[in-house]
Amino acid sequence: MHENERHKIRLHDYMILELYDPANRWTTRRVRAMIAPTLCAPILLGLPFLSHNQIVIDHTTRTAVDKTTGFDLMNPGPIPKPKPTKHKTRDIVFQQHRAKKAMIHELNTVNKTRRVDDGPQPISV
């Protein structure tokens, strides 16, 4: 085939695609993405994808903003640090109570094996 000759490729296969930002703060709506094995890039997001997800592109400011959430895909900002989990006082007291019961049980088990009921034993030198 020469450079000027065109040939048709029929695309039959598709997959359901849903994209996320790295911090999971934003996600796209699910779309059907056509699978093109000879594509020049790993993925191309075209006008149907942008309109379906209501993404507005401003070339001057280099932004791609989701109109519904205001999230800027091109400038997502720093990833927030996860908040430390707070334990309820009731749960802490319950944990301590269980640990205390387990310790008392272990001490009683050890003491039973160390008890000598036969009286004093002679010391051997």
C-alpha positions in Angstrom: 0.0 0.0 0.0 1.3 3.5 -0.9 1.3 6.5 1.4 -1.5 8.2 -0.5 -3.8 5.2 -0.4 -6.5 5.1 2.3 -7.9 2.1 3.9 -11.0 1.7 6.1 -10.7 0.3 9.6 -13.9 -0.9 11.3 -14.1 -0.6 15.0 -16.4 -3.1 16.7 -15.0 -3.5 20.2 -15.5 -1.0 23.0 -15.2 -0.9 26.8 -16.8 1.0 29.6 -14.3 3.7 30.7 -14.4 5.7 33.9 -11.4 7.9 34.7 -10.2 9.3 38.1 -7.7 11.9 39.2 -4.7 10.5 41.2 -6.1 11.5 44.6 -9.6 10.2 43.8 -11.2 13.6 44.3 -12.8 13.6 40.8 -14.2 11.0 38.5 -15.7 11.1 35.0 -19.0 9.7 34.0 -18.9 6.3 32.4 -18.6 6.3 28.7 -18.2 3.7 26.0 -14.6 3.9 24.6 -13.9 2.4 21.2 -10.8 0.2 21.1 -8.5 1.0 18.3 -5.5 -1.3 18.2 -3.4 0.9 15.9 -4.0 4.2 17.8 -1.1 6.7 18.0 -1.6 7.3 21.7 -2.7 5.1 24.7 -6.0 7.0 24.9 -7.7 9.9 23.1 -10.5 11.9 24.8 -12.5 13.7 22.1 -15.3 16.2 22.0 -18.0 13.6 22.9 -16.2 12.7 26.1 -15.6 16.4 27.0 -19.3 17.3 26.4 -20.7 14.3 28.1 -18.6 15.1 31.2 -19.3 18.9 30.9 -15.6 19.8 30.7 -14.8 23.3 29.5 -11.3 23.9 28.0 -9.7 27.3 28.1 -6.6 27.2 25.9 -5.3 30.6 27.0 -5.2 29.8 30.7 -4.5 26.1 30.1 -7.4 24.8 32.1 -9.9 22.0 31.7 -12.6 22.6 34.3 -15.6 20.4 35.1 -18.6 22.7 35.1 -20.5 20.7 37.6 -17.8 20.5 40.3 -15.3 23.2 39.4 -12.5 20.7 39.4 -9.6 21.7 37.1 -8.1 18.6 35.5 -5.0 20.4 34.3 -4.2 22.0 37.7 -5.7 19.7 40.3 -3.7 21.2 43.2 -1.8 19.4 45.9 -3.1 16.1 47.2 -4.6 16.6 50.7 -3.2 14.6 53.6 -5.6 12.1 55.0 -7.2 13.1 58.3 -6.1 11.1 61.3 -8.8 8.7 62.6 -10.3 9.6 65.9 -11.1 6.8 68.2 -14.2 7.0 70.4 -13.5 7.0 74.2 -15.9 4.1 74.6 -13.9 2.0 72.1 -10.6 2.8 73.8 -12.0 1.9 77.3 -13.4 -1.4 75.8 -10.0 -2.2 74.3 -8.2 -1.6 77.6 -10.8 -3.7 79.4 -10.2 -6.6 77.0 -6.4 -6.3 77.3 -6.7 -6.2 81.1 -8.8 -9.4 81.1 -6.3 -11.1 78.8 -3.4 -10.1 81.0 -5.1 -11.4 84.2 -5.9 -14.7 82.5 -2.3 -15.1 81.4 -1.0 -14.3 84.9 -3.3 -16.8 86.5 -2.2 -19.5 84.0 1.5 -18.8 84.7 0.9 -18.8 88.4 -0.9 -22.1 88.3 2.1 -23.8 86.7 4.6 -22.2 89.2 2.7 -23.1 92.4 4.3 -25.8 94.5 1.9 -27.7 96.7 4.4 -30.1 98.2 5.9 -27.7 100.6 9.4 -26.2 100.7 12.0 -27.8 98.5 15.6 -28.3 99.7 18.1 -26.1 98.0 20.9 -28.1 96.2 24.3 -26.6 95.9 
